[in-house]
Amino acid sequence: MTVINYAAGFVEIGAEDPIQAQMKEFLAADVVFDNELKSVRSFTQKSRINVQGTLATKTTSRNLVLKDGTSTQIEKVEKKVFHF
């Protein structure tokens, strides 16, 4: 007989999932780009998160519009281990 356990943990009815809560907090945290250019006029930013087990990977992309009218994109990847 083979048994596969897909549940990483149990959450009481009505309680917030601890992994979901940590994911929301990680996604809302400010991102500091080390390689941001000084001649930025404006930017747009989007983040996405991928959770595999308890390892979360957040990828944040920032589209920069420079003072000379050109645009460029920078990206930062952060990882975090969630706990139950």
A tleap script that builds the chain and sets N, CA, C and O, in Angstrom:
source leaprc.protein.ff14SB
mol = sequence {
  NMET THR VAL ILE ASN TYR ALA ALA GLY PHE
  VAL GLU ILE GLY ALA GLU ASP PRO ILE GLN
  ALA GLN MET LYS GLU PHE LEU ALA ALA ASP
  VAL VAL PHE ASP ASN GLU LEU LYS SER VAL
  ARG SER PHE THR GLN LYS SER ARG ILE ASN
  VAL GLN GLY THR LEU ALA THR LYS THR THR
  SER ARG ASN LEU VAL LEU LYS ASP GLY THR
  SER THR GLN ILE GLU LYS VAL GLU LYS LYS
  VAL PHE HIE CPHE
}
set mol.1.N position { 0.841 -1.171 0.000 }
set mol.1.CA position { 0.000 0.000 0.000 }
set mol.1.C position { 0.890 1.240 0.000 }
set mol.1.O position { 1.913 1.279 0.684 }
set mol.2.N position { 0.496 2.248 -0.770 }
set mol.2.CA position { 1.224 3.510 -0.844 }
set mol.2.C position { 0.314 4.627 -0.369 }
set mol.2.O position { -0.858 4.700 -0.739 }
set mol.3.N position { 0.881 5.498 0.463 }
set mol.3.CA position { 0.135 6.646 0.961 }
set mol.3.C position { 0.933 7.905 0.624 }
set mol.3.O position { 2.129 7.985 0.907 }
set mol.4.N position { 0.273 8.874 0.027 }
set mol.4.CA position { 0.906 10.153 -0.277 }
set mol.4.C position { 0.195 11.218 0.545 }
set mol.4.O position { -1.018 11.398 0.435 }
set mol.5.N position { 0.960 11.917 1.363 }
set mol.5.CA position { 0.410 12.958 2.225 }
set mol.5.C position { 0.673 14.311 1.589 }
set mol.5.O position { 1.823 14.746 1.523 }
set mol.6.N position { -0.372 14.986 1.119 }
set mol.6.CA position { -0.226 16.285 0.487 }
set mol.6.C position { -0.360 17.435 1.483 }
set mol.6.O position { -0.001 18.567 1.160 }
set mol.7.N position { -0.860 17.173 2.666 }
set mol.7.CA position { -1.093 18.238 3.638 }
set mol.7.C position { 0.203 18.566 4.372 }
set mol.7.O position { 0.825 17.683 4.963 }
set mol.8.N position { 0.606 19.825 4.336 }
set mol.8.CA position { 1.803 20.258 5.051 }
set mol.8.C position { 1.459 20.605 6.496 }
set mol.8.O position { 2.345 20.685 7.346 }
set mol.9.N position { 0.189 20.809 6.769 }
set mol.9.CA position { -0.248 21.146 8.113 }
set mol.9.C position { -1.755 21.348 8.113 }
set mol.9.O position { -2.403 21.323 7.066 }
set mol.10.N position { -2.291 21.546 9.293 }
set mol.10.CA position { -3.725 21.729 9.418 }
set mol.10.C position { -4.017 23.102 10.018 }
set mol.10.O position { -3.273 23.587 10.870 }
set mol.11.N position { -5.105 23.722 9.567 }
set mol.11.CA position { -5.521 25.033 10.047 }
set mol.11.C position { -6.935 24.892 10.572 }
set mol.11.O position { -7.782 24.262 9.938 }
set mol.12.N position { -7.190 25.482 11.734 }
set mol.12.CA position { -8.529 25.422 12.302 }
set mol.12.C position { -9.518 26.186 11.420 }
set mol.12.O position { -9.145 27.133 10.728 }
set mol.13.N position { -10.759 25.770 11.456 }
set mol.13.CA position { -11.800 26.428 10.677 }
set mol.13.C position { -11.912 27.880 11.132 }
set mol.13.O position { -12.022 28.163 12.325 }
set mol.14.N position { -11.881 28.793 10.165 }
set mol.14.CA position { -11.980 30.217 10.454 }
set mol.14.C position { -10.653 30.897 10.724 }
set mol.14.O position { -10.579 32.126 10.723 }
set mol.15.N position { -9.596 30.117 10.956 }
set mol.15.CA position { -8.280 30.707 11.216 }
set mol.15.C position { -7.562 30.975 9.896 }
set mol.15.O position { -7.777 30.280 8.903 }
set mol.16.N position { -6.714 31.987 9.905 }
set mol.16.CA position { -5.945 32.299 8.701 }
set mol.16.C position { -4.790 31.309 8.560 }
set mol.16.O position { -4.128 30.963 9.539 }
set mol.17.N position { -4.566 30.871 7.351 }
set mol.17.CA position { -3.475 29.956 7.056 }
set mol.17.C position { -2.152 30.670 7.336 }
set mol.17.O position { -1.932 31.749 6.785 }
set mol.18.N position { -1.256 30.115 8.175 }
set mol.18.CA position { -0.011 30.808 8.502 }
set mol.18.C position { 0.899 31.029 7.292 }
set mol.18.O position { 1.599 32.041 7.231 }
set mol.19.N position { 0.903 30.118 6.346 }
set mol.19.CA position { 1.705 30.299 5.133 }
set mol.19.C position { 1.132 31.443 4.300 }
set mol.19.O position { 1.885 32.256 3.764 }
set mol.20.N position { -0.186 31.511 4.189 }
set mol.20.CA position { -0.845 32.588 3.448 }
set mol.20.C position { -0.538 33.939 4.081 }
set mol.20.O position { -0.277 34.909 3.369 }
set mol.21.N position { -0.565 34.015 5.404 }
set mol.21.CA position { -0.283 35.264 6.114 }
set mol.21.C position { 1.158 35.704 5.881 }
set mol.21.O position { 1.418 36.884 5.649 }
set mol.22.N position { 2.096 34.761 5.942 }
set mol.22.CA position { 3.502 35.089 5.703 }
set mol.22.C position { 3.734 35.499 4.251 }
set mol.22.O position { 4.562 36.367 3.974 }
set mol.23.N position { 3.005 34.877 3.329 }
set mol.23.CA position { 3.129 35.218 1.916 }
set mol.23.C position { 2.667 36.655 1.674 }
set mol.23.O position { 3.335 37.408 0.965 }
set mol.24.N position { 1.527 37.042 2.260 }
set mol.24.CA position { 1.022 38.403 2.108 }
set mol.24.C position { 2.019 39.424 2.669 }
set mol.24.O position { 2.258 40.466 2.060 }
set mol.25.N position { 2.590 39.117 3.819 }
set mol.25.CA position { 3.559 40.014 4.448 }
set mol.25.C position { 4.826 40.146 3.589 }
set mol.25.O position { 5.350 41.246 3.414 }
set mol.26.N position { 5.306 39.033 3.064 }
set mol.26.CA position { 6.504 39.027 2.218 }
set mol.26.C position { 6.254 39.800 0.925 }
set mol.26.O position { 7.120 40.545 0.465 }
set mol.27.N position { 5.095 39.624 0.352 }
set mol.27.CA position { 4.754 40.306 -0.896 }
set mol.27.C position { 4.610 41.814 -0.683 }
set mol.27.O position { 4.954 42.596 -1.570 }
set mol.28.N position { 4.107 42.231 0.483 }
set mol.28.CA position { 3.895 43.657 0.764 }
set mol.28.C position { 5.167 44.383 1.194 }
set mol.28.O position { 5.204 45.614 1.193 }
set mol.29.N position { 6.212 43.636 1.562 }
set mol.29.CA position { 7.457 44.267 2.035 }
set mol.29.C position { 8.113 45.079 0.918 }
set mol.29.O position { 8.107 44.678 -0.246 }
set mol.30.N position { 8.672 46.219 1.292 }
set mol.30.CA position { 9.352 47.077 0.321 }
set mol.30.C position { 10.579 46.380 -0.244 }
set mol.30.O position { 11.254 45.617 0.447 }
set mol.31.N position { 10.853 46.655 -1.514 }
set mol.31.CA position { 12.004 46.082 -2.199 }
set mol.31.C position { 13.020 47.190 -2.433 }
set mol.31.O position { 12.679 48.263 -2.931 }
set mol.32.N position { 14.273 46.921 -2.070 }
set mol.32.CA position { 15.348 47.878 -2.294 }
set mol.32.C position { 16.216 47.343 -3.423 }
set mol.32.O position { 16.806 46.267 -3.317 }
set mol.33.N position { 16.284 48.112 -4.507 }
set mol.33.CA position { 17.097 47.718 -5.649 }
set mol.33.C position { 18.506 48.280 -5.464 }
set mol.33.O position { 18.679 49.472 -5.213 }
set mol.34.N position { 19.505 47.414 -5.590 }
set mol.34.CA position { 20.895 47.837 -5.432 }
set mol.34.C position { 21.411 48.557 -6.672 }
set mol.34.O position { 22.320 49.382 -6.573 }
set mol.35.N position { 20.848 48.257 -7.829 }
set mol.35.CA position { 21.379 48.745 -9.101 }
set mol.35.C position { 20.486 49.794 -9.764 }
set mol.35.O position { 20.503 49.928 -10.988 }
set mol.36.N position { 19.712 50.534 -8.980 }
set mol.36.CA position { 18.813 51.527 -9.584 }
set mol.36.C position { 19.609 52.729 -10.089 }
set mol.36.O position { 20.531 53.208 -9.429 }
set mol.37.N position { 19.237 53.193 -11.254 }
set mol.37.CA position { 19.914 54.327 -11.880 }
set mol.37.C position { 19.523 55.632 -11.197 }
set mol.37.O position { 18.449 55.729 -10.603 }
set mol.38.N position { 20.394 56.633 -11.281 }
set mol.38.CA position { 20.149 57.933 -10.634 }
set mol.38.C position { 19.258 58.851 -11.471 }
set mol.38.O position { 18.642 59.770 -10.933 }
set mol.39.N position { 19.184 58.613 -12.769 }
set mol.39.CA position { 18.458 59.523 -13.657 }
set mol.39.C position { 17.036 59.041 -13.948 }
set mol.39.O position { 16.588 59.090 -15.094 }
set mol.40.N position { 16.334 58.581 -12.926 }
set mol.40.CA position { 14.981 58.043 -13.102 }
set mol.40.C position { 13.952 59.160 -12.953 }
set mol.40.O position { 13.970 59.904 -11.972 }
set mol.41.N position { 13.061 59.271 -13.926 }
set mol.41.CA position { 11.964 60.232 -13.861 }
set mol.41.C position { 10.758 59.581 -13.181 }
set mol.41.O position { 10.140 60.186 -12.305 }
set mol.42.N position { 10.424 58.356 -13.578 }
set mol.42.CA position { 9.294 57.645 -12.988 }
set mol.42.C position { 9.507 56.153 -13.165 }
set mol.42.O position { 10.387 55.718 -13.907 }
set mol.43.N position { 8.687 55.377 -12.471 }
set mol.43.CA position { 8.775 53.926 -12.620 }
set mol.43.C position { 7.443 53.271 -12.294 }
set mol.43.O position { 6.606 53.841 -11.595 }
set mol.44.N position { 7.263 52.063 -12.815 }
set mol.44.CA position { 6.155 51.190 -12.428 }
set mol.44.C position { 6.782 49.906 -11.914 }
set mol.44.O position { 7.879 49.526 -12.322 }
set mol.45.N position { 6.071 49.248 -11.015 }
set mol.45.CA position { 6.634 48.070 -10.381 }
set mol.45.C position { 5.574 47.003 -10.209 }
set mol.45.O position { 4.412 47.306 -9.935 }
set mol.46.N position { 5.980 45.742 -10.371 }
set mol.46.CA position { 5.070 44.633 -10.089 }
set mol.46.C position { 5.880 43.505 -9.453 }
set mol.46.O position { 7.055 43.304 -9.761 }
set mol.47.N position { 5.221 42.786 -8.568 }
set mol.47.CA position { 5.855 41.668 -7.876 }
set mol.47.C position { 4.998 40.430 -8.024 }
set mol.47.O position { 3.773 40.509 -8.116 }
set mol.48.N position { 5.656 39.291 -8.045 }
set mol.48.CA position { 4.939 38.019 -8.039 }
set mol.48.C position { 5.672 37.094 -7.084 }
set mol.48.O position { 6.876 37.234 -6.865 }
set mol.49.N position { 4.944 36.161 -6.524 }
set mol.49.CA position { 5.524 35.250 -5.552 }
set mol.49.C position { 5.186 33.818 -5.937 }
set mol.49.O position { 4.080 33.528 -6.392 }
set mol.50.N position { 6.145 32.935 -5.751 }
set mol.50.CA position { 5.971 31.514 -6.027 }
set mol.50.C position { 6.366 30.761 -4.768 }
set mol.50.O position { 7.486 30.912 -4.281 }
set mol.51.N position { 5.462 29.953 -4.236 }
set mol.51.CA position { 5.726 29.206 -3.016 }
set mol.51.C position { 5.751 27.716 -3.343 }
set mol.51.O position { 4.785 27.166 -3.871 }
set mol.52.N position { 6.857 27.084 -3.025 }
set mol.52.CA position { 7.021 25.641 -3.175 }
set mol.52.C position { 7.318 25.076 -1.800 }
set mol.52.O position { 8.426 25.235 -1.286 }
set mol.53.N position { 6.335 24.417 -1.200 }
set mol.53.CA position { 6.511 23.935 0.179 }
set mol.53.C position { 6.564 25.128 1.114 }
set mol.53.O position { 5.589 25.868 1.248 }
set mol.54.N position { 7.719 25.316 1.768 }
set mol.54.CA position { 7.878 26.472 2.650 }
set mol.54.C position { 8.864 27.497 2.086 }
set mol.54.O position { 9.142 28.500 2.743 }
set mol.55.N position { 9.395 27.267 0.887 }
set mol.55.CA position { 10.315 28.210 0.256 }
set mol.55.C position { 9.559 29.135 -0.695 }
set mol.55.O position { 8.916 28.680 -1.642 }
set mol.56.N position { 9.645 30.432 -0.431 }
set mol.56.CA position { 8.979 31.429 -1.272 }
set mol.56.C position { 10.025 32.207 -2.066 }
set mol.56.O position { 11.070 32.591 -1.540 }
set mol.57.N position { 9.722 32.426 -3.328 }
set mol.57.CA position { 10.583 33.226 -4.195 }
set mol.57.C position { 9.761 34.404 -4.702 }
set mol.57.O position { 8.746 34.216 -5.373 }
set mol.58.N position { 10.205 35.628 -4.378 }
set mol.58.CA position { 9.520 36.839 -4.821 }
set mol.58.C position { 10.365 37.488 -5.911 }
set mol.58.O position { 11.551 37.755 -5.718 }
set mol.59.N position { 9.743 37.734 -7.050 }
set mol.59.CA position { 10.400 38.406 -8.169 }
set mol.59.C position { 9.719 39.748 -8.379 }
set mol.59.O position { 8.514 39.817 -8.624 }
set mol.60.N position { 10.505 40.814 -8.281 }
set mol.60.CA position { 9.987 42.166 -8.454 }
set mol.60.C position { 10.639 42.787 -9.679 }
set mol.60.O position { 11.864 42.838 -9.788 }
set mol.61.N position { 9.800 43.262 -10.605 }
set mol.61.CA position { 10.276 43.924 -11.824 }
set mol.61.C position { 9.917 45.397 -11.745 }
set mol.61.O position { 8.799 45.758 -11.375 }
set mol.62.N position { 10.872 46.238 -12.095 }
set mol.62.CA position { 10.633 47.674 -12.090 }
set mol.62.C position { 10.969 48.222 -13.477 }
set mol.62.O position { 12.094 48.080 -13.957 }
set mol.63.N position { 9.980 48.850 -14.113 }
set mol.63.CA position { 10.182 49.514 -15.402 }
set mol.63.C position { 10.502 50.979 -15.132 }
set mol.63.O position { 9.681 51.701 -14.566 }
set mol.64.N position { 11.687 51.419 -15.533 }
set mol.64.CA position { 12.159 52.768 -15.266 }
set mol.64.C position { 12.042 53.636 -16.518 }
set mol.64.O position { 12.406 53.205 -17.613 }
set mol.65.N position { 11.538 54.849 -16.357 }
set mol.65.CA position { 11.563 55.848 -17.423 }
set mol.65.C position { 12.622 56.858 -16.996 }
set mol.65.O position { 12.517 57.480 -15.940 }
set mol.66.N position { 13.639 57.009 -17.832 }
set mol.66.CA position { 14.763 57.874 -17.504 }
set mol.66.C position { 14.517 59.307 -17.972 }
set mol.66.O position { 13.629 59.559 -18.786 }
set mol.67.N position { 15.300 60.229 -17.457 }
set mol.67.CA position { 15.133 61.652 -17.782 }
set mol.67.C position { 15.364 61.946 -19.255 }
set mol.67.O position { 14.843 62.933 -19.774 }
set mol.68.N position { 16.146 61.098 -19.946 }
set mol.68.CA position { 16.382 61.315 -21.377 }
set mol.68.C position { 15.283 60.715 -22.250 }
set mol.68.O position { 15.377 60.763 -23.476 }
set mol.69.N position { 14.235 60.147 -21.629 }
set mol.69.CA position { 13.102 59.603 -22.364 }
set mol.69.C position { 13.180 58.120 -22.658 }
set mol.69.O position { 12.193 57.531 -23.097 }
set mol.70.N position { 14.323 57.504 -22.429 }
set mol.70.CA position { 14.451 56.061 -22.662 }
set mol.70.C position { 13.892 55.307 -21.458 }
set mol.70.O position { 13.655 55.885 -20.398 }
set mol.71.N position { 13.692 54.027 -21.645 }
set mol.71.CA position { 13.206 53.202 -20.539 }
set mol.71.C position { 14.041 51.929 -20.452 }
set mol.71.O position { 14.632 51.479 -21.433 }
set mol.72.N position { 14.071 51.369 -19.263 }
set mol.72.CA position { 14.802 50.139 -19.016 }
set mol.72.C position { 14.096 49.375 -17.898 }
set mol.72.O position { 13.261 49.933 -17.185 }
set mol.73.N position { 14.430 48.125 -17.754 }
set mol.73.CA position { 13.801 47.302 -16.726 }
set mol.73.C position { 14.874 46.669 -15.854 }
set mol.73.O position { 15.896 46.194 -16.350 }
set mol.74.N position { 14.628 46.668 -14.544 }
set mol.74.CA position { 15.502 45.966 -13.610 }
set mol.74.C position { 14.656 44.979 -12.829 }
set mol.74.O position { 13.443 45.149 -12.712 }
set mol.75.N position { 15.294 43.949 -12.294 }
set mol.75.CA position { 14.566 42.889 -11.602 }
set mol.75.C position { 15.351 42.462 -10.372 }
set mol.75.O position { 16.582 42.449 -10.386 }
set mol.76.N position { 14.645 42.115 -9.320 }
set mol.76.CA position { 15.268 41.624 -8.100 }
set mol.76.C position { 14.510 40.379 -7.643 }
set mol.76.O position { 13.279 40.352 -7.636 }
set mol.77.N position { 15.270 39.350 -7.263 }
set mol.77.CA position { 14.699 38.092 -6.783 }
set mol.77.C position { 15.112 37.916 -5.331 }
set mol.77.O position { 16.292 38.002 -4.991 }
set mol.78.N position { 14.119 37.668 -4.477 }
set mol.78.CA position { 14.366 37.435 -3.056 }
set mol.78.C position { 13.755 36.095 -2.668 }
set mol.78.O position { 12.727 35.690 -3.211 }
set mol.79.N position { 14.391 35.415 -1.728 }
set mol.79.CA position { 13.876 34.131 -1.249 }
set mol.79.C position { 13.687 34.197 0.257 }
set mol.79.O position { 14.413 34.892 0.969 }
set mol.80.N position { 12.687 33.450 0.723 }
set mol.80.CA position { 12.406 33.417 2.159 }
set mol.80.C position { 11.807 32.060 2.498 }
set mol.80.O position { 11.012 31.516 1.731 }
set mol.81.N position { 12.186 31.521 3.638 }
set mol.81.CA position { 11.624 30.262 4.120 }
set mol.81.C position { 10.520 30.587 5.121 }
set mol.81.O position { 10.741 31.304 6.096 }
set mol.82.N position { 9.326 30.047 4.865 }
set mol.82.CA position { 8.188 30.251 5.761 }
set mol.82.C position { 8.201 29.171 6.844 }
set mol.82.O position { 8.751 28.086 6.658 }
set mol.83.N position { 7.582 29.499 7.979 }
set mol.83.CA position { 7.496 28.571 9.101 }
set mol.83.C position { 6.048 28.399 9.516 }
set mol.83.O position { 5.254 29.335 9.428 }
set mol.84.N position { 5.709 27.213 9.965 }
set mol.84.CA position { 4.351 26.925 10.431 }
set mol.84.C position { 4.162 27.439 11.826 }
set mol.84.O position { 3.080 27.293 12.396 }
savepdb mol mol.pdb
quit
